[in-house]
Amino acid sequence: MRNVVVDANVLVSFFVDRHPAQRDAADALLQQADAGEITAIVPQFILFEVTYVLQSQYGYAGERLASLIRAIIAFPGVQLIDDCPWKAVMEIWPDRLASLTDAALGAVALSNRYDAVATFDRKLSKRMQELGAAAYW
């Protein structure tokens, strides 16, 4: 089974219909997780970013927001991790990846030898591949 690290933009696109093709791709990824074909790895800091984006950009709050976060946590095939290999992060950030969150995502993928990174950020996907992390799409 493939282990795929999931970026925040994938989960936001799953919950918010902001781009139909991305919504469909996110849905397909989570359906693969549900079917046991992949494990969708969601680092804790990504869940924090998803929460922030849903609150600040889309006005989600209270029980509506909490129910979405609970849905991510309970979704079959999704594994939440609280691992953040800070030494590896500091080897990537800020020179190779300017965003601390992106560097942490890359460090998690590389340090744990996960199979791929799922992100809709093309620039990040390219940079991840340059670091040695395969792209999911």
Contacts in CASP RR format, 6 or more apart in sequence:
PFRMAT RR
TARGET T0000
AUTHOR 0000-0000-0000
METHOD contacts of the structure
MODEL  1
MRNVVVDANVLVSFFVDRHPAQRDAADALLQQADAGEITAIVPQFILFEV
TYVLQSQYGYAGERLASLIRAIIAFPGVQLIDDCPWKAVMEIWPDRLASL
TDAALGAVALSNRYDAVATFDRKLSKRMQELGAAAYW
1 36 0 8 1.000
1 37 0 8 1.000
1 38 0 8 1.000
1 39 0 8 1.000
2 37 0 8 1.000
2 38 0 8 1.000
2 39 0 8 1.000
2 115 0 8 1.000
2 116 0 8 1.000
3 38 0 8 1.000
3 39 0 8 1.000
3 41 0 8 1.000
3 112 0 8 1.000
3 114 0 8 1.000
3 115 0 8 1.000
4 29 0 8 1.000
4 38 0 8 1.000
4 39 0 8 1.000
4 40 0 8 1.000
4 41 0 8 1.000
4 114 0 8 1.000
4 115 0 8 1.000
4 116 0 8 1.000
4 117 0 8 1.000
4 118 0 8 1.000
4 136 0 8 1.000
5 41 0 8 1.000
5 42 0 8 1.000
5 43 0 8 1.000
5 105 0 8 1.000
5 106 0 8 1.000
5 108 0 8 1.000
5 109 0 8 1.000
5 114 0 8 1.000
5 116 0 8 1.000
5 117 0 8 1.000
5 118 0 8 1.000
5 133 0 8 1.000
6 29 0 8 1.000
6 40 0 8 1.000
6 41 0 8 1.000
6 42 0 8 1.000
6 46 0 8 1.000
6 78 0 8 1.000
6 118 0 8 1.000
7 46 0 8 1.000
7 105 0 8 1.000
7 117 0 8 1.000
7 118 0 8 1.000
7 119 0 8 1.000
7 120 0 8 1.000
7 121 0 8 1.000
7 124 0 8 1.000
8 46 0 8 1.000
8 49 0 8 1.000
8 50 0 8 1.000
8 53 0 8 1.000
8 101 0 8 1.000
9 22 0 8 1.000
9 119 0 8 1.000
9 120 0 8 1.000
9 121 0 8 1.000
10 22 0 8 1.000
10 25 0 8 1.000
10 26 0 8 1.000
10 29 0 8 1.000
10 118 0 8 1.000
10 119 0 8 1.000
10 120 0 8 1.000
11 26 0 8 1.000
11 42 0 8 1.000
11 46 0 8 1.000
11 50 0 8 1.000
11 72 0 8 1.000
12 18 0 8 1.000
12 50 0 8 1.000
12 53 0 8 1.000
12 54 0 8 1.000
13 19 0 8 1.000
13 22 0 8 1.000
13 23 0 8 1.000
13 25 0 8 1.000
13 26 0 8 1.000
13 120 0 8 1.000
14 23 0 8 1.000
14 26 0 8 1.000
14 27 0 8 1.000
14 30 0 8 1.000
15 54 0 8 1.000
15 68 0 8 1.000
16 54 0 8 1.000
16 58 0 8 1.000
17 23 0 8 1.000
19 120 0 8 1.000
22 120 0 8 1.000
25 120 0 8 1.000
25 137 0 8 1.000
29 38 0 8 1.000
29 40 0 8 1.000
29 118 0 8 1.000
29 136 0 8 1.000
30 40 0 8 1.000
30 75 0 8 1.000
30 78 0 8 1.000
32 38 0 8 1.000
33 39 0 8 1.000
33 40 0 8 1.000
33 75 0 8 1.000
33 76 0 8 1.000
33 77 0 8 1.000
33 78 0 8 1.000
34 75 0 8 1.000
34 76 0 8 1.000
34 77 0 8 1.000
36 76 0 8 1.000
36 77 0 8 1.000
38 77 0 8 1.000
39 77 0 8 1.000
39 78 0 8 1.000
39 79 0 8 1.000
40 75 0 8 1.000
40 77 0 8 1.000
40 78 0 8 1.000
40 79 0 8 1.000
40 118 0 8 1.000
41 79 0 8 1.000
41 81 0 8 1.000
41 108 0 8 1.000
41 112 0 8 1.000
41 114 0 8 1.000
42 72 0 8 1.000
42 78 0 8 1.000
42 79 0 8 1.000
42 80 0 8 1.000
42 81 0 8 1.000
43 80 0 8 1.000
43 81 0 8 1.000
43 82 0 8 1.000
43 83 0 8 1.000
43 84 0 8 1.000
43 104 0 8 1.000
43 105 0 8 1.000
43 108 0 8 1.000
44 80 0 8 1.000
44 81 0 8 1.000
44 82 0 8 1.000
44 84 0 8 1.000
45 84 0 8 1.000
45 101 0 8 1.000
45 104 0 8 1.000
46 101 0 8 1.000
46 105 0 8 1.000
47 69 0 8 1.000
47 72 0 8 1.000
47 73 0 8 1.000
47 80 0 8 1.000
49 101 0 8 1.000
50 69 0 8 1.000
50 72 0 8 1.000
51 65 0 8 1.000
51 69 0 8 1.000
54 60 0 8 1.000
54 65 0 8 1.000
54 68 0 8 1.000
55 61 0 8 1.000
55 65 0 8 1.000
60 68 0 8 1.000
72 78 0 8 1.000
72 80 0 8 1.000
73 80 0 8 1.000
81 108 0 8 1.000
83 108 0 8 1.000
83 111 0 8 1.000
83 112 0 8 1.000
84 104 0 8 1.000
84 107 0 8 1.000
84 108 0 8 1.000
85 107 0 8 1.000
85 108 0 8 1.000
85 111 0 8 1.000
86 107 0 8 1.000
88 107 0 8 1.000
88 110 0 8 1.000
88 111 0 8 1.000
89 100 0 8 1.000
89 103 0 8 1.000
89 104 0 8 1.000
89 107 0 8 1.000
91 107 0 8 1.000
92 103 0 8 1.000
92 106 0 8 1.000
92 107 0 8 1.000
92 131 0 8 1.000
93 99 0 8 1.000
93 100 0 8 1.000
93 103 0 8 1.000
93 104 0 8 1.000
94 100 0 8 1.000
94 103 0 8 1.000
96 103 0 8 1.000
96 127 0 8 1.000
96 130 0 8 1.000
96 131 0 8 1.000
97 103 0 8 1.000
97 106 0 8 1.000
97 124 0 8 1.000
97 127 0 8 1.000
97 131 0 8 1.000
99 124 0 8 1.000
102 121 0 8 1.000
102 124 0 8 1.000
102 127 0 8 1.000
105 117 0 8 1.000
105 119 0 8 1.000
105 128 0 8 1.000
106 117 0 8 1.000
106 128 0 8 1.000
106 131 0 8 1.000
106 133 0 8 1.000
108 114 0 8 1.000
109 116 0 8 1.000
109 117 0 8 1.000
109 128 0 8 1.000
109 133 0 8 1.000
110 131 0 8 1.000
110 132 0 8 1.000
110 133 0 8 1.000
114 133 0 8 1.000
115 134 0 8 1.000
116 133 0 8 1.000
116 134 0 8 1.000
116 135 0 8 1.000
116 136 0 8 1.000
117 125 0 8 1.000
117 128 0 8 1.000
117 133 0 8 1.000
117 134 0 8 1.000
117 135 0 8 1.000
117 136 0 8 1.000
118 136 0 8 1.000
118 137 0 8 1.000
119 125 0 8 1.000
119 128 0 8 1.000
119 135 0 8 1.000
119 136 0 8 1.000
125 135 0 8 1.000
125 137 0 8 1.000
128 134 0 8 1.000
128 135 0 8 1.000
129 135 0 8 1.000
END
